[in-house]
Amino acid sequence: MEKENIAVGLDIGTTKIVAMIGKKNEYGKLEILGVGKSKSLGVARGVVNNITQTIQSIQLAITEAENKSGYKIKDVVVGIAGQHIRSIQHSDYISRSNAEEVIGGKDIDLLINQVHKLAMLPGEEIIHVLPQEFKIDGQSDIKEPIGMYGGRLESSFHVVVGQASSIRNVGRCIQSSGIELSGLTLEPLASADAVLSQEEKEAGVALIDIGGGTTDLAIFKDGIIRHTAVIPFGGNVITDDIKEGCSIIEKQAELLKVKFGSAWPGENKDNEIVSIPGLRGREPKEISLKNLSKIIHARVVEIIEQVFAEIKAYGHEDPRKKLIAGIVLTGGGANLKHIKQLVEYITGMDTRIGYPNEHLAGNSDEEISSPLYATAVGLVMNSIENKTQSAVKIETQVVPEKVTFQKEYQFDTVKAPEPAAYQEQPAEPKPEPVAVYHETAQPKQESTEVKIRKSFFDKYVDKIKEFLDNAE
């Protein structure tokens, strides 16, 4: 019987951390076995700024996913985002020693490894090298060079670059949480896998993933990634504006945004008012929904205009670079009312909301189909592609509720000496009969889960040592 491929994705966001365990079913769809979610502490705008708090948040999400699924997580594919991410276009080539041999995978690897040696700015390192079109002996627009003949193999690359320290901090948090890091993926690429169809990627599409701390952009054309960018603003700045503008606490501002917020002020009438309970017995606050929408509208326009500037920088007005499929919105910010209409109004491009349900099995929980989980679903899909066995089934052993210890008492009576002995040694006191007992207890059976946890802790300590030894 073929071993089932259990995949795990970990989305470390600014507002939430999601651990998702899944596998492919017999129809090739993604079956979600368990999801763990925790409030993200220690992450700001996609970058870890408090290691201890981030580790605690990761462990909470991992434990919840394990409890719901019945699987023990060994390793995860993690999404990388943050304002330190940038992308560059680069072309490179190799000259093959024998043009009479067909081009193979080794030649492509050699070319990609050559790009990995590019000189970066101090503190930066390459996260992704994504080949675009290939050229063989001057012949351009080749998408699949393997199996062809040629002496000079050339390609244009989309290179994603990030701060080495930020990436290492994420790695440190994962390892300190007691799990392995099996892969890193740029978050907009993971979201794109979850919500975009191949037809859209071919026609040309811009994916906008509005998260809590950042807004990620990925542009595809002819099935190839053409441009990526990370805007350092997301849903949190909208919440902050509501908090300041309405003089309320952050929790109330977030609830207002989610329940009553709209990106289009014209939708609310002047007499629509929401009452917010006052703090510690103070008078309740009355907030006009029209004013609320104006606050949200101003900030969303700012975010969308920055994203649109990136789309213009890609050159979407060039007929060869036209994005026929328009824009797809995903991430938690895509749940904001009327945001689709506002994006269409600002950009003049067709827009739809991207849901990850296309790749999910039919019996999946409705909540997982939300744009909120697009990145996590994409990371699980990425883990499945890597063919990693990221989790193992916990074999639960039934242990009685009450474990009693059975004590066996064995009495050995010490025989007193004969009376004659007392006459010979009168000074010796007469010994009393002594009862000696031996206690034997049946040891408590240790559950398999506890054994796994103990060996897990040993591995965790080894990982910490290994990480610190290899740290530069």
N, C-alpha and C positions, 0 to 999 in steps of 0.2 A: 504493500500500500504506500502511495506517495505521501511524503511528509507535508503537512499543511504549512504554507508560508504565512506566518503571522507577522504583520508589519506594525510599527509604532511611529507616529509622528508627534513632535512636540513643538507647539507654536508658543514662543515666548514673546508675548505682546506687552504693550505699555499698560493696558487696563486689565488684561486677563492672561492666564497661562492655561493652555489646553493640551492635555495628553490624550491621544486617540489611538485605540488598538483596533485593527481591522484585518480582514483577509478577503481574498477573491472567492466568490461562490462558483458553482458549476456553470453559471451563465456569464462569467467574466465580470460580474458587477461587484462592487465593494460592499462587503457586509461588515458593519461596525459592531464590534463585540463589546466595547466599553469606552466611555468618555469620562475624563476627569477634568474639572475646571476649578481654578482657584483665582482669587484676586491677585493681580500682579503687584508685588511690592519690590522696590529696588530696581525698577526699569523705568527710564525716562526717554521718550522719543526713540524707542527701539534699542536703546543702549543700556547695558547693565551699569548701575551706579552704586549698588549696594549688594555685594556678593552674598552676605549672610541671609538677607531677606529674600533674595532671588532663589537661593537654595531651598529655603523653607517653603516658598510658593510652589516650586517645582515638585518637591516631595509630596505636598498636599495633593496636587493634580495627579501625580503618578500613583499614589496610594488609592485615590478614589477610582481611577481607571482600572487598577488591579482588582479592587474589591468588586466592581461591577461586572468585570469580564471573567474573573476566575483564572487569569493568566498573570504570571510573574514577568515583569519587563526586564529585559537584559540590556538592550541598546535602543537608541532612538535616532531618527533623522530630524535635524533641527533647522528651523527657518531663520535666516539672517536678514535683518533689516536695519534701519537706523539712518540718521542723517549723514553718517560717514561713508555711505555707499555711493560710488560713482561708476560710470561705465565709459569705456573708450573703444574706438574702432581701430583695428590694427591689421595690417597685411604682412604676411611672411611667406617664405618659400623654402623648399629643400631641393637639392640637385641629387638625383638618384644615380648610383654607380652603374646600374645595369638597366637601361631603358627597355631591354627585351623581356624583362620580367614584368608580370602584371602588378599593379599597385595593390598592396594589402593593408590590413589593419595596422601593421607595424609602421608603415610609412606615415599614416595619419597620426599615430601616437608620437612619432618622432617630431612631426610638425607642431603638434600641440605642446609637447614638452619644450620645444624651442621658444614658443610664445611665453611659457611659464617662467622663462629666464629673463623676461623683459625687466629693465630697470624701472623701479617704482619710486615714488616720493618717499622720503624717510618715514618709517612707521607703517607703510601700507603693504598689503600683500594681495595676490590675485586669488579670488574666490572661484570664479567660473571662467573657462575659456570655451566659447561657443562658436564653432565653425559656421560660416555662412556659405557663400558660393565658392566653388573651387575652380582653379584654372589648371589645365594640363597642356604644357608646351604652347601657351598662348591662347588655347581654346577656352573661352569663358563660359559662364552660366552652367557649370557642371555641378549637379547636386549630389551625385553618388559616384566618387572616383574609383572606388574599389572594383577591381576586375578589369580596369582599363590599362593601356600601355602608355608610357610617357617617361621623359627624363627629368623634367622640371615640374614639380607639384607645388602649386601656389594656392593660397586661400586668404579670404578676408575673415577676420574674427571679431566677435563682440566680446570684449574682455570686461568682466565685472571686478571692481577693486574695492577693498575695504580696509579699515584700520586694523592692523594685526593685533593690537592690544584688546580691542573690543571683541574680536573673534576668539582670542585666547580666554578672555573673561567668561564668555559663554561656555567654552569648553571646560573651564574650571568649575563652573556652576553644575554642569552635567555630571562630571566625574565626582564632585563632592556630594552629589545626590545619590551616589551609589550605582550609577548606570553608565554604560559605554556610549560613546558618540560614534554612530556608524556613518553619518553623512551630514553635509551642510548644503542647504539649498537657499537660493535667494527667494524671499517670500513672494514677490510678485510672480515669479516663475511657477511656484507651487500653486498659487491661486489660479493662475492661467490654466494649469493642467486640470484643475477641478471644475472650472466654469466655462471654458471656451471650447468650441467645437473645432475640428480640423478645417472645416469649410471657412469659418470666420478667420482663422489664422492665415489661410490661403488668400482670402479676399482683402485682408488688411483690417486690423482691429486694434484699438487702444484699450487696455484693461486698467481701470482705476480702482485700486483697493484702498478704501478709506478706513484706516484703523484708528485706534485711540490716540496714539502719539505721532504717527506718520501717515502720509498718503503715498502709496507706491504706484508707480506707472510702469507698464510693460507694453511695448508696441510690437506687433507681429505683422509681417507682410510676406506673401509667397511661402507661408508655412515656417518662416524663420524669424527668430527674435532679432529685432532691429535696433531697439532703444530701450533702456531702463533708466529710471530716475526715482529718487526718494525725496519727497517734499517733507520738511520737518514740522508739519502741522497735521492735526487730525481731529477726531471728535472731542478730545479733551479741551482744546482751546475754545470750542463752542460752549462747552459746559462752564469753563472759567468766565467767559463773557456773560453768560446768563447769571452766574453767581454774583459778579460785580454789578451788572446792570439792574438786577432785581433785589440786591442786598439780601441774599439768602445763602444757606449753607450748601456745600458742594453736593451732598446726597440729594437734597431737594431739587437742585438745578439739574442733575442728571435725570431724575424722575420726570421733571417738567419737560425736558428735551425729548425723552423717549415716548411719553404718553400724549403730550399735547403739542410738541414742537412741529413746525413746518418750515420748509425752506422758501415758501412763497407767501409773502405777507398779505397779498390780496385775497387769500382764501378765508381769512378770519374777519368776522364783523367786529365793530367797535365795542359792542356790548357783551362780548364773550369774555368772561372773567373766571379765573381759577383762584380759589382761596387756599393759602398755604398756612398750616398750623404754626402759631408763634412758638418761640423757644421758651421753655420754663414758665409757662403760664402767661406769656405776653400775648398781646392782641394778634389774631391771625392777619396775614398779609394778603391783599387782593392784587392779583397780577393780570393785566390785560393780555389775552392771547395774541392780539395784533402786535403789541410791543415785543412780546416774546419772539414772534416770527421775524420781526425786523432785526432783532439782535442776531438770530440764527442766520438769516438771509445774508447779512453783511459779512459774516465770517465765512460762510460756505462759498460766496462769490469770490472772496480772496483766495481760498484754497483752489477752487476750480480754475481761476485765472492763472495761477502759478502752474497748474498741471497743463493747461492749454498752451502756455508759453513753451513748455517742454515738447508738446506735440508739434508746435510750429518749428521748434529747433530741429526736430527730426526731418521736417520738410514735407508735411502731408499735403501741401498745396501743389507739389510737383505731380503731374499726372501719373508718373511711374510709381510714386510713393503714396498714392491716394488710399485712404482707409475706407474701403467700400462698406465694411460691416459696422463702421462707426465706433461707438464707445460702449463698453460693458462696465457697469458699476458693481463692486462687491465689497465685502468687509462690513463691519458693524455700522459704519456711516451710511451704507446704502439703504438701511432700514428707515432713514429719515423721510418723513412724508414730503412728497412733491420734489424731491431732489432730482429725479429723472427729468422732469419738465424744466427745471432750472438749468441743468447741464445742457439740455438740447437748446435752450434759449441763448446761453452764453457761447456755445461752440458752433451751433448750427449743424451738428452731426446727430445722426440717429443714435438713440441710447436705449439700452435695456438694463434691467437688474440681473446680475449673474447669480444663479443658485447652483450649488454643487450636486443637486439631486439627479442629474443626468447619469452620473457614474455610480450612484448608490443603489443598493438592492431595494426591491419594492417594499419590503417590510421595515425599512429604516424609520427611526423616530423622526417625527416632523421637525423637531427642534434642530436636528443635525442638518436638515436641508436649508437652514437659514444662511444668508451670506456671511454671517458672523463666523461660521465654521469652514469657510472656503479654503483658507490657508491650511488648516489642520487636515482636511480631507486630501488636499494636494500633497502634503508631506507624507501621508500614509501611502498614497499612490506611488510616490517617489521611492519609498521604502520597499514596496512590493517589486518595483522595477529592479532594485538592487539585489533582490532575492535574499534578503536578510531574514534569518530566523530570530526575530527580535523579542519574542516572548515565549515562555513555556507554560504549559498547563499546570496549575497547582493541583496536585493530587491530595484532596482533603481526606484525612483519616478521622474516622468517628472516634471521639474520646468521650467516655462517660462524663456526665455533668458533675458528678461528685465522685472523686477518687478517694477510696478509703485504704488505709494502710493496715494490713493484717499483721498483728504481733503474735509471735509464737514464743511462749515462755517454757523453757526447759529447766526444771528444778533439779539441782544436784545437791543432795544432802550430805554434809560433812559429818562423818561418824565420830562421836566423842570417844576419848581414850578409855581404856579399862580402868576400874577403880584402883588396881594395883599400881598403876603408873602414878597416881596421885600420892600414894604413900612414899614412893621413891623420890618424887620431886614435889614436896608440899608447897614450895614457893610459887610454883606455876599456877596461874589462875585457871579455873575450869573453863575450857572453851565451850561456847554455846553452839548449837547446830546452826549452820549458816546456809541460807537459801541463795544459790547463785542462779541468775537467769540470763539467757542469751536472747537478744531481740533481733529478729530478722524481718525486714520490710520488703514488700514488692515494689520496685521502683516505678515511678509514673512514666507512662509511655510518652515519648516526645513526638509531637505531630510532625508530619513531613514539612509543613509550612514553616515551623520553627527551625527545623534543620536547614531549610533553604535560606531563611533569614540570617542564620548564623554564618553559613558559608558566604552569603552575600556580603555580610559585614567584613569578613576576612578579605574578600575581593576588593571591597571599597577601600580598605586601608592600603592594600597593595597598589590600587589605582592612584591614590593620593601620593604615595611615595614615588611611583613611576612618573606622575605628572610633575612633581617638584624636582625630580632628578633631571627631567628633560626640559624643564623651563629655562628659557634663555634670559 
